[in-house]
Amino acid sequence: MSENEPNAKNLQSLLFNYLINYLTENHNRNRSNLVTRVNRQVYEDFFDVCRKLGLVSQRGRANIALEALMQLTVEKFKDAPRIVQTTLFYKPTISIEEKVEVNIAQKLEIKLVKKDLARILQRLEAKQGNQDFLQSRLRELLPKAIRIYDKTSDQEIEKLLTKLDKWV
């Protein structure tokens, strides 16, 4: 953690104080040998940091500092709720949206169809103009609109088609 992070100093002082107290209280405690596998570079870096902080002076004391960190973790998180990783039990669903390349002519066609559908819907709802003519114009335009919607899955066309459903 860098010192620029908001809680870095609080966490650093918490760990430092905890390690000092733990080392003082458990300095002469009987310990049995336990073998754990730790990345050598991580252990060396940990020892160097502990030595710089003045927590340990001998290599064997780094084990006590490591033990203190383990104990701190146990104390802080022993009452934490158990976390179950659901991805192990349930197959994740991934939705992939395919990009559809649309050329200029298709873009123009999409705009014209949207404009025509919106105009017809507006006039049908407002009962303006000849209703039979609007119905026939809608029947002519629907196959084109459905074809475009199938290709592009355009949300505006979908909304317009849903609204026009009652007029068909």
Secondary structure, 3 states (H helix, E strand, C coil): CCCCCCCHHHHHHHHHHHHHHHHHHCCCCCCCCCCCCCCHHHHHHHHHHHHHCCCCCCCCHHHHHHHHHHHHHHHHHCCCCCCCCHHHCCCCCCCCCCCCCCCHHHHHHHHHHHHHHHHHHHHHHHCCCCHHHHHHHHHHHHHHHHHHHHHHCCHHHHHHHHHHHHHC
